[in-house]
Amino acid sequence: MRLQELCEFCDEYLQVGEFDDYCPNGLQVEANPEVRHIVCGVTASQALIEAAAAAGADTILVHHGYFWKGESQPLTGVKGRRIASLIRNDINLLAYHLPLDAHAEVGNNVQLAALMDWRVEDRFGEQNLVLEGRPARAQSLADLAAEIDRRLDTRALAISAGEHEIRRLAWCSGAAQGFIETAAVRGVDAFVSGEVSEPTFHLAREMGLHYIAAGHHATERYGVQALAAKIADRFGIRQQFIDIPNPV
Ligand SMILES: [Zn+2]
């Protein structure tokens, strides 16, 4: 398919115009007018670009692309090498950030719920990014953390705020630990995100909700895979996910 057709489909399907984001969503590097083989991944690192080139891909689709607000603009150093590699290998880069966290079908947060068997009941927070719902059964913090480890192939950090069981929880993939106070106001028993900061420990205990940091990478592997599968289904394009493991 034509690159332009792919970009138009993704931009519209993910409603990129609805979001106020820290990076451009959509086509970030244009290097090939034809799309036959998409490699998807979490982050457009040098390792992912090299793996995609070795696989013969013409397009990379990621959650974390380039050109973040506040970063240095020149194409030098790491950023220069990555972009030079894309162009040298005739590989396009498409990146979708917040629209791919929030999307109702392929979003990271909905995909996380499906994988964990959590029922989605509501959403809240800045740009409605945080989901709220219930686990399949009431469970202890230790049980929930163990289940996350198993299903996400990660090593979650669990911060206990007491003995209470988890009947209602809220979750948001990535570096969303800052939403813990908003989650506490909703009255949930636990909040699950990707990363953790020093203040999170005290906030969890003092506000009385358990906190689980399940890994930024581990919680954001699924949206991009669901989007690539959707594209493959609809347009008959070859796609594959390449995981570049990251313990954070
Ligand atoms: Zn992220």
Residues whose N, C-alpha, C, O or C-beta is under 5 A from the ligand:
A	BS01	ZN	G174 E220
